[in-house]
Amino acid sequence: MNILVLGDIVGRPGRKIIKTLLPRLQQQKDIDFTIANAENAAGGRGLTSEIRDELLGAGIDVLTMGNHVWDNKSIFGFIDDEPRLIRPANYPGPCPGQGYHVYSAGFNKKVAVINVSGRMFLPPLDCPFQAVTDILNDVSESADYLIVDLHAEATSEKIAMGYFLDGRVTAVLGTHTHVQTADEKILPRGTAYITDLGMTGPTHSILGMEIVPIIEKFLTGRPARFEVAGGQAQMQGVIIGVDDDSRAAVSIERFSQVIE
């Protein structure tokens, strides 16, 4: 089985490149299951029901989120009713939506997708390490493959999660920084890992946003309005190859594709 996971989708440019390149990539790489982080898909700020439908209709099987999950308030109207959308599982107390779900894929296979948020330089949610441990107690027996989207800022926190879960999950994949890292690997006990998947959005931008306002903010220290950049777009992520018999990750391939 081949599992495709896309880095954070940013605004209309990110959605456009998915509709243009994703079907071809899925066919070329014989993809069985596709996951994408969509917390910036609506103008860089959250997700709407219309954009959810657009992305799922483009061939994505599961949408994960992150610290911008609540930025677009309309999400409260549909997050409880959409099993293909998950938000960080470590929000404290009763919380709308779900932090993980088990999906059918391939030939009678089950894929558990788990979403958690880091705590370094991000809102102080419940412990992501404990949250994943609790979830694994629920899904390890029912899922053939387990994919963790760790939405986090600090590389140390992501690497720590990778080794913490090595041998217990199929993959630990970092999101949030929008900068693809070159450290994809299979960890010693068989878990596929990358610190950050990168970004599916405007290439010539600052993390998907227009360049000038952000530079002005750095220069002046004053607030500025950030908007999604235009122009050339990129689609970044990884393809994870898993062995159907052993259920182990056997490969992780990083990719970055660009379109004008």
KOLFITOR-542977 format. One line per 5 residues: number of its first residue (from 1); their letters; for each residue x, y, z of N, C-alpha, C. Coordinates in steps of 0.05 Angstrom, whole numbers. Atoms other than C-alpha are relative to their C-alpha. Layout:
N
NUM = a = X,Y,Z,X,Y,Z,X,Y,Z | ...
//
This chain:
260
1 = mnilv = 17,-24,0,0,0,0,18,25,0 | -14,-26,0,23,71,-15,-18,22,11 | 15,-21,-13,0,128,29,13,27,-6 | -10,-26,7,7,200,5,-9,20,22 | 6,-20,-20,10,256,57,10,27,-9
6 = lgdiv = -7,-27,11,10,330,35,4,19,23 | -4,-22,-19,38,389,73,-22,21,0 | 21,-20,-5,-5,447,97,-10,13,-26 | 12,-13,23,-53,471,43,-5,29,7 | 4,-29,-5,-52,548,39,-16,13,-22
11 = grpgr = 17,-17,18,-109,585,6,-7,-11,-27 | 8,8,27,-133,583,-65,23,-11,-17 | -21,12,16,-64,571,-96,6,-29,8 | -4,28,-9,-56,508,-53,-22,-18,-10 | 22,17,10,-125,483,-72,1,-4,-30
16 = kiikt = -2,2,29,-113,497,-145,20,-20,-9 | -21,19,8,-49,458,-149,-7,-28,6 | 9,27,-6,-81,399,-115,-18,-10,-22 | 18,8,21,-136,397,-167,15,-6,-26 | -15,3,25,-84,403,-222,19,-24,1
21 = llprl = -21,20,-1,-29,355,-198,-7,-26,15 | 5,23,-17,-59,308,-147,-9,-25,-15 | 9,25,14,-97,260,-195,23,-13,-15 | -23,12,15,-34,251,-237,20,-14,19 | -18,12,-20,10,238,-176,-11,-25,11
26 = qqqkd = 12,24,-10,-39,189,-148,2,-23,-19 | -2,21,20,-39,151,-213,28,-10,-4 | -28,7,5,36,153,-224,12,-17,22 | -12,13,-23,53,130,-154,-18,-22,12 | 18,21,-9,-5,81,-146,-8,4,29
31 = idfti = 7,-8,-27,-31,117,-85,-27,-13,8 | 24,13,-11,-83,80,-42,-15,17,19 | 13,-16,-21,-97,133,10,14,26,2 | -12,-27,0,-86,208,14,-10,16,24 | 5,-17,-23,-82,254,75,12,27,-5
36 = anaen = -11,-27,3,-72,329,76,-8,17,24 | 6,-19,-21,-67,383,129,-14,24,-13 | 17,-20,13,-122,435,114,-5,24,18 | 7,-22,-19,-118,485,172,3,28,-11 | -4,-27,13,-97,542,125,-14,1,-27
41 = aaggr = 11,3,27,-140,522,66,-19,23,-8 | 19,-22,5,-191,579,72,14,27,4 | -13,-26,-2,-151,642,57,22,1,21 | -21,2,-20,-97,618,104,-10,-2,29 | 11,-1,-27,-145,616,163,-23,-20,2
46 = gltse = 21,19,-5,-183,553,179,-11,-13,-24 | 12,17,20,-232,514,137,-30,7,0 | 29,-3,3,-303,524,109,-11,-26,-10 | 13,25,10,-353,470,90,3,-1,-31 | -3,0,29,-347,491,17,28,-9,-8
51 = irdel = -28,8,6,-271,484,17,5,-29,8 | -1,29,-8,-277,418,55,-9,-17,-23 | 11,16,22,-321,392,-1,18,1,-25 | -18,-4,23,-273,420,-54,24,-19,2 | -24,16,-4,-213,384,-24,-6,-30,0
56 = lgagi = 8,28,0,-248,318,-11,-8,-9,-28 | 8,6,27,-276,321,-81,23,-2,-19 | -24,1,17,-206,330,-109,16,-26,4 | -13,26,-4,-185,261,-83,14,-4,26 | -12,3,-27,-162,273,-11,-20,-16,17
61 = dvltm = 17,17,-17,-188,220,37,-5,11,28 | 2,-10,-28,-174,254,104,13,27,2 | -11,-26,-5,-163,326,125,7,2,30 | -8,-5,-28,-123,341,188,2,30,4 | 0,-28,-7,-119,408,224,23,7,18
66 = gnhvw = -21,-9,-18,-77,447,274,-9,23,17 | 7,-22,-18,-74,510,315,-19,20,-12 | 19,-18,13,-117,548,264,-27,-13,-4 | 24,15,5,-173,498,268,-25,16,5 | 24,-15,-7,-222,547,300,-1,28,-12
71 = dnksi = -1,-27,10,-202,609,260,-25,8,-17 | 24,-5,15,-262,603,214,-23,-12,16 | 20,9,-20,-321,599,261,-21,-19,-13 | 20,17,12,-365,563,210,6,-30,4 | -7,28,-3,-327,499,225,-17,-13,23
76 = fgfid = 16,11,-21,-369,491,288,-27,-12,-11 | 24,9,11,-428,478,242,2,-27,-14 | -2,25,15,-399,416,208,21,-19,11 | -22,17,-9,-339,388,246,-9,-25,14 | 10,23,-14,-381,341,288,-12,-21,-19
81 = deprl = 14,18,19,-414,310,226,18,-9,-23 | -17,7,22,-353,300,182,23,-19,9 | -21,18,-10,-312,237,198,26,2,-15 | -24,-3,16,-262,254,143,17,24,8 | -14,-24,-11,-240,316,183,7,-5,29
86 = irpan = -8,4,-28,-199,310,247,16,25,8 | -15,-23,-12,-170,364,293,17,-12,22 | -18,11,-21,-115,358,346,-16,-13,23 | 14,16,-21,-136,305,396,5,9,28 | -7,-8,-27,-103,339,455,-12,26,9
91 = ypgpc = 15,-22,-11,-152,397,462,-12,-10,26 | 10,10,-26,-173,393,536,-31,0,1 | 29,1,-6,-242,373,560,-17,-7,-24 | 19,5,23,-304,364,516,7,20,-22 | -8,-17,23,-287,392,447,-14,-10,-25
96 = pgqgy = 12,9,25,-323,392,380,19,-16,-17 | -17,16,18,-298,343,328,13,-23,12 | -15,24,-10,-252,284,335,29,3,-6 | -29,-2,3,-177,276,342,12,-23,-15 | -10,23,15,-171,210,306,-24,-15,-12
101 = hvysa = 21,16,12,-211,162,263,13,-23,-15 | -10,23,15,-202,94,230,-16,-2,-26 | 12,0,27,-215,91,155,6,-26,-15 | -5,22,18,-221,36,104,17,9,-24 | -17,-7,23,-168,35,49,10,-26,-13
106 = gfnkk = -12,23,14,-139,-12,-3,-18,-24,0 | 15,26,0,-159,-85,-1,-4,-8,29 | 8,8,-27,-194,-93,66,21,9,21 | -19,-10,-19,-143,-51,103,-13,24,16 | 10,-22,-17,-156,-1,160,24,19,6
111 = vavin = -20,-20,-6,-117,64,168,-10,18,22 | 6,-19,-22,-119,102,234,16,26,-5 | -14,-25,2,-103,176,226,-4,15,26 | 0,-13,-26,-85,213,290,12,28,-4 | -9,-28,2,-77,289,295,5,11,28
116 = vsgrm = -6,-13,-26,-42,322,355,16,25,-5 | -14,-26,2,-13,391,368,23,0,20 | -22,-4,-18,54,406,398,-6,23,20 | 4,-21,-21,61,452,459,22,21,2 | -22,-20,0,127,488,448,-6,22,-20
121 = flppl = 6,-24,16,113,559,421,-28,-1,-13 | 28,2,8,40,540,411,-18,0,25 | 18,1,-23,-22,542,456,5,-25,17 | -6,22,-18,-11,498,518,-23,-19,3 | 21,20,-2,-59,441,504,9,-23,18
126 = dcpfq = -8,24,-16,-58,373,539,24,-13,-13 | -24,12,9,4,330,531,-5,-17,-25 | 4,16,24,8,304,459,11,-28,2 | -11,27,-3,51,245,479,-20,-19,14 | 20,16,-14,-1,221,529,-25,-4,-17
131 = avtdi = 24,2,17,-58,236,480,3,-23,-20 | -5,21,20,-27,191,427,1,-28,14 | -1,26,-14,-13,136,478,-28,-10,6 | 28,8,-7,-86,136,500,-15,-9,-26 | 14,8,25,-110,133,427,10,-27,-9
136 = lndvs = -11,26,9,-63,75,411,-13,-23,15 | 14,21,-15,-96,36,466,-27,-7,-11 | 27,4,12,-162,44,429,1,-12,-28 | 1,6,28,-141,33,357,21,-20,-10 | -22,17,9,-78,-11,355,-10,-27,-10
141 = esady = 10,26,8,-118,-75,349,-18,1,-25 | 19,-2,22,-168,-49,297,12,11,-25 | -12,-13,23,-121,-12,250,25,-15,-10 | -24,12,12,-70,-41,202,23,20,-1 | -20,-21,2,-33,25,194,-8,24,17
146 = livdl = 5,-23,-17,-27,85,241,17,23,-9 | -14,-24,9,-9,154,215,-5,23,20 | 2,-22,-19,6,211,263,9,26,-13 | -6,-27,8,3,284,241,5,16,25 | -7,-16,-23,41,323,294,4,29,-10
151 = haeat = 0,-28,8,26,397,283,15,16,21 | -16,-12,-21,83,430,320,21,18,-12 | -20,-20,8,134,486,317,28,-10,4 | -27,7,-7,195,457,351,9,-26,-12 | -11,24,11,238,407,314,6,-21,21
156 = sekia = -7,19,-22,260,376,380,-25,-15,9 | 24,13,-8,188,361,399,-9,-20,-20 | 8,18,21,174,329,332,18,-25,0 | -19,23,0,237,286,333,-5,-17,25 | 5,16,-24,222,265,405,-25,-17,-4
161 = mgyfl = 24,15,5,152,243,383,6,-24,-19 | -7,21,18,182,203,326,13,-23,14 | -13,22,-15,227,163,372,-18,-12,22 | 19,10,-20,173,158,425,-18,-21,-12 | 19,18,13,127,124,375,13,-20,-18
166 = dgrvt = -14,18,18,180,86,336,-7,-29,6 | 8,28,-3,156,15,324,-29,-4,9 | 28,3,-9,86,30,350,-20,12,-20 | 17,-11,21,59,70,290,14,-2,-27 | -11,2,27,69,69,215,17,25,-7
171 = avlgt = -14,-25,7,90,142,209,-6,22,19 | 3,-25,-15,101,206,248,9,22,-19 | -5,-20,20,96,266,202,-6,28,11 | 3,-27,-11,107,338,223,-13,19,-20 | 12,-21,15,65,396,198,3,26,16
176 = hthvq = 3,-26,-13,57,471,215,21,20,-9 | -20,-21,6,123,505,196,-1,9,-30 | 2,-7,29,108,505,120,26,-2,-14 | -27,2,13,182,491,106,7,-30,1 | -5,29,2,197,421,81,28,-6,9
181 = tadek = -26,8,-10,254,387,117,11,-24,-16 | -13,20,16,304,339,85,9,-24,17 | -8,21,-19,306,288,142,-18,-24,-1 | 17,24,2,257,235,117,16,-25,4 | -15,24,-6,277,167,143,-19,-21,11
186 = ilprg = 13,21,-15,255,100,170,15,-3,26 | -13,1,-26,270,101,244,8,-29,7 | -11,26,-5,306,41,276,-20,-23,4 | 20,20,-5,242,4,296,-22,-1,-22 | 17,3,22,207,15,230,-21,21,-6
191 = tayit = 19,-21,4,168,80,235,11,21,-20 | -8,-21,19,171,129,176,-3,27,13 | -1,-26,-15,188,199,198,10,22,-19 | -11,-25,11,198,271,172,-8,22,19 | 6,-22,-19,202,334,214,-21,18,-10
196 = dlgmt = 22,-16,11,159,375,167,-5,-7,-29 | 7,7,27,121,357,104,3,23,-20 | -2,-23,17,126,427,77,-27,13,-4 | 24,-16,5,71,469,45,-10,-5,-28 | 14,0,26,21,463,-12,-13,27,-3
201 = gpths = 9,-27,3,13,535,-32,20,17,-15 | -16,-18,16,48,597,-61,30,-4,5 | -29,5,-2,122,585,-76,14,25,10 | -14,-25,-7,146,658,-73,-18,15,20 | 17,-11,-22,116,677,-6,16,-4,26
206 = ilgme = -10,6,-27,131,677,68,-20,-18,14 | 17,21,-11,99,613,92,-28,1,-12 | 26,-1,14,44,623,40,-12,28,-1 | 11,-27,-1,31,697,55,16,19,-17 | -14,-20,15,48,759,15,25,10,15
211 = ivpii = -26,-5,-12,120,779,26,2,28,13 | -5,-28,-9,118,856,34,-12,6,27 | 11,-6,-27,70,861,94,15,-13,22 | -15,14,-21,110,810,133,27,13,5 | -25,-15,-3,176,845,119,-4,26,15
216 = ekflt = 6,-26,-13,144,911,140,-5,-4,30 | 4,5,-28,122,880,205,26,-5,15 | -26,4,-12,192,856,219,15,26,3 | -15,-26,0,220,925,203,-12,19,21 | 13,-20,-17,169,965,243,-10,-9,27
221 = grpar = 12,11,-25,142,919,297,-29,6,3 | 28,-7,-1,73,943,280,-18,-21,-14 | 18,20,12,12,900,262,-2,4,-30 | 4,-2,29,1,884,188,-20,-22,-7 | 20,19,9,-54,848,150,14,-19,-19
226 = fevag = -13,20,17,-29,783,120,-21,-12,-19 | 17,13,20,-60,756,55,15,-21,-14 | -13,21,15,-46,693,16,13,11,-25 | -14,-9,24,5,705,-39,-11,-13,-25 | 8,12,25,-7,691,-112,23,-11,-15
231 = gqaqm = -22,9,17,35,667,-170,5,-30,1 | -8,28,1,72,601,-175,-7,-15,26 | 7,16,-23,49,546,-129,16,-26,1 | -15,25,-4,81,483,-101,-18,-20,16 | 14,21,-16,54,417,-74,22,-18,12
236 = qgvii = -21,14,-14,98,383,-22,-12,-21,19 | 9,21,-18,93,320,20,18,-24,-2 | -15,25,1,115,248,25,-19,-22,-9 | 14,25,7,95,180,-2,12,-22,17 | -9,21,-18,99,124,49,-7,-27,-12
241 = gvddd = 5,27,9,106,52,24,-1,-19,24 | 3,18,-22,81,0,72,-4,-29,-10 | 2,28,7,86,-76,69,-27,-11,10 | 26,9,-8,17,-107,69,0,-24,19 | -1,24,-17,40,-170,105,11,8,28
246 = sraav = -12,-7,-26,85,-141,160,-12,25,12 | 12,-26,-8,47,-74,164,21,21,6 | -22,-18,-6,115,-40,169,4,20,-23 | -8,-19,21,136,23,132,27,-10,-11 | -24,9,13,188,3,81,14,23,-16
251 = sierf = -12,-22,14,200,70,47,-15,26,6 | 12,-27,-2,187,145,52,14,17,-20 | -10,-16,22,196,189,-9,-11,28,2 | 7,-28,-2,196,264,-3,-3,11,-29 | 3,-11,27,170,304,-63,-8,30,3
256 = sqvie = 7,-28,3,161,377,-84,-5,6,-29 | 7,-6,28,124,395,-148,-9,28,-2 | 6,-29,5,115,465,-177,-16,3,-25 | 15,-7,24,66,494,-226,-4,30,-1 | 4,-29,3,59,564,-254,-30,7,4
//
